[in-house]
Structure formats: C-alpha cells, structure tokens
Amino acid sequence: MNAKVMRLVNQLGLTPHPEGGFYKEVYRSDRELATSQGTRSLSTCIYFLLTSDNCSKFHQIQSDELWFWHEGDPITIHTLGDSGYQTLLLGSSEVAGYQPFQLVKGGLVFGSTVDTPGGFALVSCVVSPGFDFAEFKLFSKEELLQTWPEEEKIISRLT
C-alpha cells in the first residue's frame, strides 16, 4: 500500500470492506422509512477507498447508490443488469469521458476497479434508503455466469 493510501486509511479511520477496498460509514440518517423489508434509515453515506491492487467484487443492493469522486485516479463501475454489461466512468471531469458523480440503480449487480497501475481513488457513496448489510449480496462466479455467460472475462475478474 503506498504512503498516500496508508495516510488516507489512517486519517479517515477506514477498515477493510467485505466487497474489497476500505470504508467507513460517516453518516446514517436519524429519520427512518418503512420498507417491505422493515424499517430503514432514510439514507447513509460512506467513504470508500479502492486501489488498483484490489477490486470491489460484484455485489447487489436494492437501494440506489450515488457515487461521488473526491481524489486519486478514475474508477470504472462495472454493472450487470437487464441491459447486459455496462460501465460507468467515475473521476475528474478533466479526464475525457469521466464524471465526478455516477448513479448505480438499485437491483443492479455491480463492482468497481481502479485501472491505473499503482493507483487509488477516494469516493463517497450515498445509499437511499440507507444501506443495510441484510440486503447486501456478494455473488460467486458460477451464480453470475448462469445469467451472463457471455461476460465471463469481467465476471472472473470481479468475483
């Protein structure tokens, strides 16, 4: 881990995330919302740090997730859904094709990568209704290949 990444992990109090990378929940709304799965916080926010040495593995939540890029290198968000495989490019708007904000719709299967060798990215992710590990699902390669066999290359990389 490079010095800048170590400094951010320590300064922000980040810990390893089950999907890959490092995170810390920094906000959970006191307001609650009744859902079919029970009561949920209205929204949550985390810092999320990813490096080129790891990835955010393919996973799914039912809530929308808003991604905001803060610093470092661009991130590619890889999604699998009814429209097949697609990518969202998150990073500085000074980099052609990238935006500092992306929306991952609830129900999509998604993961992310920093593709710059030796690179990292610090982002914030806002989930609404708020994130709950009870709805978080990590996928195996075999599960995803049943639905998207033509995407074996990216599925193998992010599982």
C-alpha positions in Angstrom: 0.0 0.0 0.0 1.5 3.4 -1.0 2.1 6.1 1.6 -0.8 8.3 0.4 -3.3 5.4 0.6 -2.0 4.5 4.1 -2.3 8.1 5.2 -6.0 8.2 4.0 -6.8 4.9 5.6 -5.4 6.1 8.9 -6.6 9.7 8.7 -10.2 8.7 7.8 -10.3 5.6 10.0 -11.1 3.2 7.1 -11.4 -0.5 7.6 -11.5 -3.4 5.0 -14.8 -3.8 3.3 -16.2 -7.3 2.6 -16.5 -6.5 -1.1 -12.9 -5.2 -1.3 -11.3 -1.8 -0.7 -11.6 0.2 2.6 -14.6 2.1 4.0 -16.1 4.0 6.9 -19.7 4.9 7.5 -19.7 8.6 8.1 -23.5 9.3 8.1 -26.7 7.5 9.0 -29.9 9.5 9.0 -31.9 9.5 12.2 -35.0 9.6 10.1 -36.5 6.2 9.3 -38.5 4.8 6.4 -40.9 1.8 6.4 -40.0 -0.7 3.6 -41.2 -4.1 2.7 -38.1 -5.5 4.5 -38.7 -3.5 7.7 -37.6 -0.1 8.9 -34.6 1.5 7.3 -32.6 4.7 7.7 -33.6 7.3 5.2 -30.0 7.4 3.9 -26.4 6.5 4.7 -23.0 7.7 3.4 -19.6 6.0 3.5 -16.1 6.9 2.5 -14.8 4.2 0.1 -11.2 3.8 -1.0 -10.2 1.4 -3.7 -6.7 0.7 -5.1 -5.6 -0.9 -8.3 -4.4 -3.9 -6.2 -7.9 -4.9 -5.3 -11.4 -4.5 -6.7 -14.9 -4.1 -5.4 -16.4 -7.5 -6.1 -19.7 -8.0 -7.9 -22.5 -7.4 -5.4 -26.1 -6.2 -5.3 -28.2 -4.0 -3.1 -31.8 -3.0 -3.7 -31.3 0.7 -3.0 -29.9 3.4 -5.4 -26.3 4.2 -4.7 -24.9 7.6 -5.5 -21.1 7.8 -6.1 -19.1 11.0 -5.7 -15.4 11.1 -6.7 -13.0 13.0 -4.3 -9.4 12.3 -5.3 -7.0 10.0 -6.9 -7.4 8.1 -10.1 -10.6 7.3 -12.1 -12.8 4.3 -11.2 -14.7 2.1 -13.6 -18.0 0.9 -12.1 -19.0 -2.4 -13.9 -22.7 -3.2 -13.9 -24.7 -6.3 -14.9 -28.5 -6.0 -15.4 -31.3 -6.4 -17.9 -29.3 -4.5 -20.5 -26.3 -6.7 -20.0 -22.8 -5.5 -19.1 -22.2 -1.7 -19.0 -19.7 0.6 -17.4 -19.9 3.9 -15.6 -16.8 6.1 -15.6 -16.2 8.0 -12.3 -13.4 10.5 -11.9 -12.3 14.1 -12.5 -14.3 15.8 -15.2 -10.9 16.9 -16.6 -10.4 13.2 -17.8 -12.4 12.7 -21.1 -15.5 10.6 -20.6 -15.4 10.7 -16.8 -17.8 12.4 -14.4 -17.4 13.2 -10.7 -20.8 11.7 -10.0 -22.5 8.4 -11.1 -25.7 6.7 -10.1 -25.9 2.9 -9.7 -29.6 2.0 -9.7 -30.9 -0.4 -7.0 -31.1 -4.0 -8.1 -28.1 -3.9 -10.5 -25.2 -6.2 -9.9 -22.0 -4.1 -9.7 -18.4 -3.9 -8.8 -15.6 -1.4 -9.5 -11.9 -1.1 -10.4 -9.1 1.4 -10.4 -7.4 0.6 -13.7 -4.4 3.0 -13.3 -1.4 0.8 -12.2 -0.4 1.7 -8.7 -3.5 4.0 -8.5 -6.2 4.6 -5.9 -9.5 6.5 -5.7 -11.3 8.0 -2.7 -15.1 8.3 -3.2 -18.2 8.8 -1.1 -21.2 6.5 -1.6 -24.7 7.6 -0.6 -27.4 4.9 -0.3 -31.1 5.7 -0.1 -33.0 4.1 1.5 -30.0 3.6 3.8 -27.6 0.7 3.5 -28.3 -2.4 5.5 -26.0 -5.5 5.3 -29.1 -7.6 5.4 -29.8 -6.7 1.7 -26.1 -6.9 0.6 -25.4 -9.9 -1.6 -21.9 -10.9 -2.9 -22.0 -13.2 -5.9 -19.9 -16.2 -6.9 -18.6 -16.6 -10.4 -20.9 -19.6 -11.0 -24.0 -17.6 -10.0 -23.3 -14.8 -12.4 -22.3 -17.0 -15.3 -25.8 -18.6 -15.2 -27.3 -15.3 -16.2 -24.4 -13.6 -18.1 -22.3 -16.4 -19.7 -21.0 -14.0 -22.4 -19.4 -11.8 -19.7 -17.0 -14.5 -18.3 -14.0 -12.2 -18.5 -15.3 -9.4 -16.3 -17.1 -11.8 -14.0 -13.9 -13.8 -13.5 -12.1 -10.6 -12.6 -14.7 -9.3 -10.1 -15.6 -12.5 -8.2 
